[in-house]
Amino acid sequence: MTRLAVWCALFALSCSAADLPPDALLKSIETRYNRAQSLKLAFSETYVGVGHAPARTESGTLYLKKPGRMRWEYSSPAGKLFVSDGKQVFLYTPMQNRVERSKLKQSDDLRAPMAFLLGKLDFSKEFRSFESRTEGTNTWITAEPKNPNLEFSRVEMLAAPDGRILKLHVTGIGNSRIDFSFSDEVLNAPVAAVEFAFHPPPGVEVVDEATR
């Protein structure tokens, strides 16, 4: 388990998140997602950097499948892909005619560790200082990572009464932040293994991040 492995796991509880104390809520999430084999959902992500750079918002469909595979398929910007076969990560940006390739465990992209969502979740092992608060019928959960050497310092997760994650805010070192919104979640969605194999289009520049 690494980094965001547990962050995105709040997707379906059998009872109201607002009625559960944090320990019971987290245990329900672990039980649910340790049993799941795949996941499909619509996403919107907004990255807010340090300084005066404008926020950047992108959206599309996310597919996850055990073990550790994922496919971020973007509709905005159209054609962009972020794919992992469980070992390597490929980021394809057609506007730049470029593919960035790195090992999953070495990637510092905040999307990469989400591939471990469908694994062995253990909140108490990964996080500390849990807090919760209600927002209408939904529940915010805030936590800090136990490992001080990661790229983030805080996470905030908004869960709906049925356990779906509606929003996820990740604060990085230096106060950069990436915010996710999720919808249209489907657990155990059928998705072929071929969707997690990436082959660069002819003529596209491939850059190995580890050698830069």
PAMARKOL-532336 format. One record per residue (C-alpha): residue number from 0; residue in one letter; chain; x, y negated, z. Coordinates in Angstrom, 1 decimal. Example, Ala and Ser with C-alpha at 12.3 -4.5 7.8 and 13.67 -1.06 7.14 Angstrom:
// PAMARKOL-532336
{0,A,A,{12.3,4.5,7.8}} {1,S,A,{13.7,1.1,7.1}} 
// end
This chain:
// PAMARKOL-532336
{0,M,A,{0.0,0.0,0.0}} {1,T,A,{1.3,-3.5,-0.9}} {2,R,A,{0.2,-7.1,-0.7}} {3,L,A,{-3.3,-7.5,-2.1}} {4,A,A,{-4.2,-3.9,-1.9}} {5,V,A,{-6.8,-4.5,0.7}} {6,W,A,{-7.8,-8.0,-0.3}} {7,C,A,{-10.3,-7.2,-3.0}} {8,A,A,{-11.8,-4.2,-1.3}} {9,L,A,{-15.0,-5.9,0.0}} {10,F,A,{-17.4,-4.8,-2.6}} {11,A,A,{-20.1,-2.6,-1.2}} {12,L,A,{-21.2,-2.0,2.4}} {13,S,A,{-24.3,0.1,3.4}} {14,C,A,{-25.5,-2.6,5.8}} {15,S,A,{-25.4,-6.3,6.3}} {16,A,A,{-21.8,-7.7,6.6}} {17,A,A,{-23.2,-10.6,8.7}} {18,D,A,{-24.5,-8.1,11.3}} {19,L,A,{-21.2,-6.2,11.7}} {20,P,A,{-18.2,-7.2,13.9}} {21,P,A,{-15.0,-7.4,12.0}} {22,D,A,{-13.6,-4.0,13.0}} {23,A,A,{-16.8,-2.2,11.9}} {24,L,A,{-17.0,-4.2,8.7}} {25,L,A,{-13.4,-3.4,7.7}} {26,K,A,{-13.9,0.3,8.6}} {27,S,A,{-17.0,0.4,6.3}} {28,I,A,{-15.0,-1.1,3.5}} {29,E,A,{-12.1,1.4,3.9}} {30,T,A,{-14.6,4.3,3.9}} {31,R,A,{-16.4,3.1,0.8}} {32,Y,A,{-13.3,2.3,-1.3}} {33,N,A,{-11.2,5.2,-0.4}} {34,R,A,{-14.0,7.3,-1.9}} {35,A,A,{-14.3,5.3,-5.2}} {36,Q,A,{-12.6,6.4,-8.3}} {37,S,A,{-13.0,3.3,-10.5}} {38,L,A,{-14.4,-0.2,-10.5}} {39,K,A,{-15.6,-2.7,-13.1}} {40,L,A,{-16.5,-6.4,-12.4}} {41,A,A,{-16.7,-9.8,-14.0}} {42,F,A,{-14.1,-12.3,-12.6}} {43,S,A,{-13.3,-15.9,-12.7}} {44,E,A,{-9.9,-17.1,-11.3}} {45,T,A,{-8.7,-20.6,-10.6}} {46,Y,A,{-5.0,-21.3,-9.9}} {47,V,A,{-4.1,-24.4,-8.0}} {48,G,A,{-0.4,-25.1,-8.0}} {49,V,A,{1.7,-27.3,-5.8}} {50,G,A,{1.9,-31.0,-6.7}} {51,H,A,{-0.2,-32.8,-9.3}} {52,A,A,{-0.6,-30.0,-11.9}} {53,P,A,{-4.3,-29.6,-12.9}} {54,A,A,{-6.1,-26.5,-11.7}} {55,R,A,{-6.4,-23.8,-14.4}} {56,T,A,{-9.5,-21.6,-14.6}} {57,E,A,{-9.8,-18.3,-16.6}} {58,S,A,{-12.4,-15.5,-16.7}} {59,G,A,{-13.2,-12.1,-18.1}} {60,T,A,{-13.7,-8.5,-17.0}} {61,L,A,{-11.6,-6.4,-14.6}} {62,Y,A,{-11.3,-2.6,-14.7}} {63,L,A,{-9.6,-0.6,-12.0}} {64,K,A,{-9.0,3.2,-12.0}} {65,K,A,{-7.2,5.6,-9.7}} {66,P,A,{-4.3,5.9,-9.4}} {67,G,A,{-3.2,2.3,-9.5}} {68,R,A,{-4.3,1.4,-13.0}} {69,M,A,{-6.0,-1.9,-14.1}} {70,R,A,{-7.0,-4.0,-17.1}} {71,W,A,{-7.8,-7.7,-16.9}} {72,E,A,{-9.5,-8.4,-20.2}} {73,Y,A,{-10.0,-12.2,-20.7}} {74,S,A,{-12.8,-13.8,-22.6}} {75,S,A,{-11.4,-17.3,-21.7}} {76,P,A,{-8.7,-17.6,-23.0}} {77,A,A,{-9.9,-15.1,-25.6}} {78,G,A,{-7.5,-12.2,-26.3}} {79,K,A,{-5.3,-12.5,-23.2}} {80,L,A,{-4.6,-9.2,-21.4}} {81,F,A,{-3.0,-8.2,-18.1}} {82,V,A,{-2.6,-4.4,-18.1}} {83,S,A,{-1.0,-1.9,-15.8}} {84,D,A,{-0.6,1.9,-16.3}} {85,G,A,{0.3,2.3,-12.7}} {86,K,A,{4.0,1.8,-13.2}} {87,Q,A,{4.5,-1.1,-15.5}} {88,V,A,{2.7,-4.4,-15.9}} {89,F,A,{2.1,-6.1,-19.3}} {90,L,A,{0.9,-9.7,-19.7}} {91,Y,A,{0.0,-10.5,-23.3}} {92,T,A,{-0.8,-14.1,-24.3}} {93,P,A,{-1.7,-14.3,-28.0}} {94,M,A,{-1.4,-18.1,-28.2}} {95,Q,A,{2.3,-17.7,-27.3}} {96,N,A,{2.7,-14.5,-29.3}} {97,R,A,{4.5,-13.0,-26.3}} {98,V,A,{4.4,-10.1,-23.9}} {99,E,A,{5.9,-10.2,-20.4}} {100,R,A,{6.8,-6.8,-19.1}} {101,S,A,{7.7,-5.9,-15.5}} {102,K,A,{7.6,-3.0,-13.0}} {103,L,A,{4.4,-3.1,-11.0}} {104,K,A,{6.2,-2.9,-7.6}} {105,Q,A,{8.5,-5.8,-8.6}} {106,S,A,{5.8,-8.1,-10.1}} {107,D,A,{5.1,-11.3,-8.2}} {108,D,A,{1.9,-12.0,-10.1}} {109,L,A,{-1.0,-12.1,-7.7}} {110,R,A,{-3.1,-9.9,-10.0}} {111,A,A,{-0.6,-7.0,-10.0}} {112,P,A,{-1.1,-5.5,-6.5}} {113,M,A,{-4.9,-5.4,-7.0}} {114,A,A,{-4.3,-2.1,-8.9}} {115,F,A,{-3.9,-0.5,-5.5}} {116,L,A,{-7.4,-1.4,-4.4}} {117,L,A,{-8.6,2.1,-5.1}} {118,G,A,{-6.1,3.8,-2.9}} {119,K,A,{-5.6,4.5,0.8}} {120,L,A,{-6.9,1.3,2.4}} {121,D,A,{-5.8,0.5,6.0}} {122,F,A,{-6.6,-3.1,7.1}} {123,S,A,{-5.0,-2.8,10.5}} {124,K,A,{-1.7,-1.7,9.0}} {125,E,A,{-1.5,-4.5,6.5}} {126,F,A,{-3.1,-7.5,8.3}} {127,R,A,{-3.4,-9.3,11.6}} {128,S,A,{-5.3,-12.3,13.2}} {129,F,A,{-8.7,-11.4,11.7}} {130,E,A,{-11.4,-14.0,12.0}} {131,S,A,{-15.0,-14.0,10.7}} {132,R,A,{-17.8,-16.5,10.2}} {133,T,A,{-21.2,-16.4,8.6}} {134,E,A,{-22.3,-18.5,5.7}} {135,G,A,{-26.0,-18.0,5.3}} {136,T,A,{-26.4,-14.3,4.8}} {137,N,A,{-22.8,-13.8,3.8}} {138,T,A,{-19.6,-13.4,5.8}} {139,W,A,{-16.2,-14.9,5.5}} {140,I,A,{-13.2,-12.9,6.7}} {141,T,A,{-9.8,-14.5,7.1}} {142,A,A,{-6.5,-12.7,7.8}} {143,E,A,{-2.8,-13.0,7.7}} {144,P,A,{-0.3,-10.4,6.4}} {145,K,A,{1.9,-8.6,8.9}} {146,N,A,{4.8,-8.6,6.5}} {147,P,A,{6.4,-12.1,6.5}} {148,N,A,{8.4,-11.5,3.3}} {149,L,A,{5.4,-11.6,0.9}} {150,E,A,{4.4,-14.4,-1.5}} {151,F,A,{1.2,-15.3,0.5}} {152,S,A,{0.5,-16.5,4.0}} {153,R,A,{-3.3,-16.3,4.2}} {154,V,A,{-6.4,-14.6,2.6}} {155,E,A,{-10.1,-15.5,2.9}} {156,M,A,{-12.8,-13.2,1.6}} {157,L,A,{-16.5,-13.8,1.3}} {158,A,A,{-18.7,-10.7,1.5}} {159,A,A,{-22.4,-10.5,0.6}} {160,P,A,{-24.9,-8.6,2.8}} {161,D,A,{-24.5,-5.5,0.6}} {162,G,A,{-20.7,-5.8,0.9}} {163,R,A,{-19.9,-7.2,-2.5}} {164,I,A,{-17.0,-9.6,-2.6}} {165,L,A,{-18.2,-12.9,-3.9}} {166,K,A,{-15.1,-15.0,-3.4}} {167,L,A,{-11.4,-14.4,-2.6}} {168,H,A,{-9.0,-17.2,-1.7}} {169,V,A,{-5.3,-16.4,-1.5}} {170,T,A,{-2.9,-19.0,-0.2}} {171,G,A,{0.7,-18.6,-1.3}} {172,I,A,{3.9,-19.8,0.3}} {173,G,A,{4.2,-23.6,-0.4}} {174,N,A,{0.4,-23.9,-0.3}} {175,S,A,{-0.3,-22.9,-3.9}} {176,R,A,{-3.6,-21.0,-4.1}} {177,I,A,{-5.5,-18.7,-6.4}} {178,D,A,{-9.3,-18.4,-6.0}} {179,F,A,{-11.3,-15.5,-7.4}} {180,S,A,{-15.0,-15.2,-7.9}} {181,F,A,{-16.5,-11.7,-8.7}} {182,S,A,{-19.9,-10.6,-10.0}} {183,D,A,{-21.6,-7.7,-11.9}} {184,E,A,{-19.7,-5.1,-9.9}} {185,V,A,{-20.0,-1.4,-10.9}} {186,L,A,{-18.5,1.3,-8.7}} {187,N,A,{-17.2,4.4,-10.4}} {188,A,A,{-17.7,2.8,-13.8}} {189,P,A,{-16.8,5.1,-16.7}} {190,V,A,{-13.5,3.8,-18.3}} {191,A,A,{-11.2,5.8,-20.5}} {192,A,A,{-7.5,6.2,-19.5}} {193,V,A,{-6.5,4.8,-22.9}} {194,E,A,{-7.7,1.4,-21.8}} {195,F,A,{-4.7,1.2,-19.4}} {196,A,A,{-2.1,2.0,-22.0}} {197,F,A,{-0.6,-1.2,-23.7}} {198,H,A,{1.2,-1.2,-27.0}} {199,P,A,{2.5,-4.7,-28.1}} {200,P,A,{1.1,-5.8,-31.5}} {201,P,A,{3.7,-5.9,-34.3}} {202,G,A,{5.9,-9.0,-34.3}} {203,V,A,{5.1,-10.0,-30.7}} {204,E,A,{8.1,-11.0,-28.5}} {205,V,A,{8.5,-8.7,-25.5}} {206,V,A,{10.3,-10.1,-22.5}} {207,D,A,{11.4,-8.0,-19.6}} {208,E,A,{10.9,-10.1,-16.5}} {209,A,A,{13.5,-8.1,-14.4}} {210,T,A,{16.3,-9.2,-16.8}} {211,R,A,{15.4,-12.9,-17.0}} 
// end
